[in-house]
Amino acid sequence: MPPTSGDTSITRSVERFRGRTPKNFSGEALLTAYRWRGPITFTGNYVCLVGPEANRFVFANSELFRWREAFEGWIPLQGGTTLIVSDGAEHRRRRRLVQPPLHHRQVENYVAIIAETADVAIEQWRPGQRFDIHQTFASLLLRSTLHSLFGRRIAEDEPFFEEQIHILLNLLTNLPAVLTAKRRLGTSQWRSAMAARDRLDERVYAEIDRVRRGAADTDDAMLTSLVHGAEAPGDALSDSEVRDQMVSMMMGGYENTTTVMAWAIYGMLSNPGVWDHAAAEVRDVLGDRRPAATDLSQLTYLKGVVHEALRLYSSVLSLRYVAHEFEFGGRRVKQGSTLVFSPYVTHRLPELWPDSLAFRPQRWDPAGPEYQKRGVDQFLPFAAGPHRCVGADLATTQLTVMLARLLAQRSLYLPEQRIRPTRLAGMRPAHGLLVDVVG
């Protein structure tokens, strides 16, 4: 129910929200607008469809929306043929060619690589060390992604790829409209990003050329699939299409998965008993050995840790371009508007999630009393429909395996520090996440 007219603080929040520019959207502003106005709110040329009813509508009516116009500002950085800016038949063709190495059966083959990547770093940690666990796992997850999808040869250049991707992501995490303004102004940040993109492209195109000449390695599954995976000549990806898919997968492996990893560790360390419970489960299931793919389904509590991090720290918002006028909630939404929907709001609604702000991995245990089966209208960290994140299975596998290796080998302590999320697309810790190694 909306607040009464006497709730002046909420009224002021809604009025501030209505006057905001897109770059200032926040999860709390969207949540306040939802409480006050229900699932639909207009602000300028933006329309916010928020909550489970809105999610069901958006995912069930994908033909009303386009992606390219919504994310056009990202194209100079990420590429003009990535899945996030592809629509219609071209999206279906590209997704069909990108998907095979990311199918869950194929992802199972990457478990050993993921575990080995984690172990090489974790085994070097010593009691008394303090470091930024967010940045540490950013490097590990990128290396894991590079090795799993593109082979050991490329993974050995992880520091180079990380440097370029970090520069691009510092700009890419702005909303597309902000990016467009920075491009037009030719800011120093924009020029730096263009230089990083050029360095990245030179290296990536050299790898594509190597594979096209028949020099593929035995472990570069995705690169070989992208170059040679077409069933018919007309379906084949061009070099620029291969480049765009490679770069988008690298960025996703670096930014989005790393953010969830950091918050999962934070959740375990800041909630009494969670770390110990997860570590005990890992010991019971695995003993002293690394996990195999068949073990992951038995790590029920640890998977709950991953799901809670995905729930509480998913992106604040995502965008769609309204290609066709439609009606929702008795309101008309005109063609040319930009649709905003919010996983953040949905994942924090107490009417959907009892004790919604608490980090409770047990709520995901199918055998437990708190468990509720969730549809994509209530739990949408990877979106849904034809544009569901193609790397979702890889991301959750990386998170589960690396956390299992961490819990099996080390104990961490969370020192006092200022911890807050930032950014709209990926809620990374604004100042990193410091931890102490205690065992």
Phi, psi and omega in degrees: 000143176295154176292161178285168181297344179279350181279075189293328181294319178291320178301316179296321179297317180296318181295321176297319180298317184297333181266002186282151169276159185304326184294344182256008173304142174223160179299319182290325177294318178295321179294318178297317179298321178296317180296325186275317190246356181087199191284353181228130178220136177257138173214104185063229179271009180256141174236127182260117174251110193230144177102172187298320179298317179294319179300316179301318181295313183298314184286334180275349185231049184298338180293346179280348191236158170231157184258327188300312181294327181293325185243025184300326180296340180278344190303314181300337182265312187265333179122151185272359181235013177296160183297328184290341178246017180255146180227161169059222185296324180293322177296316181297319179296311182295318181296321180299326181275333179279328194291323188308313180290351181252003175297148187299329178292324177287322180300328178303331180287349182267354187302317181296319178297315181299314181296316180298318179300316179295316185296320182304322179277311187298324181296343180270350181286143181231149177306138181099344178287145172233132179204169179276105183291332178296311181291323179299313180284340172301314179294317182294318181291323176295315179299318179298317179295314180299315182291315183297316188265326189240358173100162182298325181305312179287322181300330179294341176263022182308318179301322178296311181296321180297318181299314182290316182295322179300317179296316179296317183292329177301333177264322187293335182283358168286154172297152184306322181297324178291320177300317180300318179295318180294325178293315181296325180279345182061045183296162179298325178296320178295316181296321178296319179294322179295323178293319177296319178299318180296319178295318179296316181298319180302317181289317183292316181295329176296321178291319179298316179297321179299316181290321179297331179277004175090017183255032182294149174273168182282346186244016179258063190304311186286320181299314178296320179296319180295321183282320189241009190275357183291141178279337180221151182306323181290345180271345189300143176281140173286169177301319181292326176293318177299315179303313183296320180292320178299311184294320180294324177291322177298315181295318179297319179293335181273313190269299192291312182293322179299319180299314179295321178302313181299316182288330175297316178295317177300316180299319180291324184277335185262358179239112186308132175090342186290313179301312183297320179297314180295319180295321179295320178297318179298317179296318182294321184278319190252338187062233182261003186262162173288153180287147167256167182302324182289346180279336193297325181294341181274349181272064188298312183292319180295321175297327175295323174301313179298315181295323178293321176295320176295323181290310187280338187230033170287176181299148178293318184208162169224164189237153169218149173267130181279106183275336181222136178300144179210172178241136175214133178059032180076008181242144178270135177246120188278153174298141181096351175287163172252122180275135173243128168231159195227105169302322182306311182295311182303318185285352182242014180279119183296336178289341175260325189233099177305137184053055197296332182270356181276145177271101189231087180301334183293343180293348182258004181276113182302337180269357185266162183289341183270353188291136170223133177291133186245131172271175182289348175285340181251331182227108190222050181295335180247017184063201183198175179079199185295341180254021174302142183306122184289340181261018185299315181295320178297316182299311182292327177292315177301315182298313183294315183292314182293322176295323178298319179291323177296311182296329182285338191241337187220156169244138182239158176231141181262105180286164179295133182193167176272119183236121176208148178279153176217167181077156184263320183283314178229122190276065181291152175297126189300324183244024184078189180218101181282139175224154172252137174275122183243353179186000000 
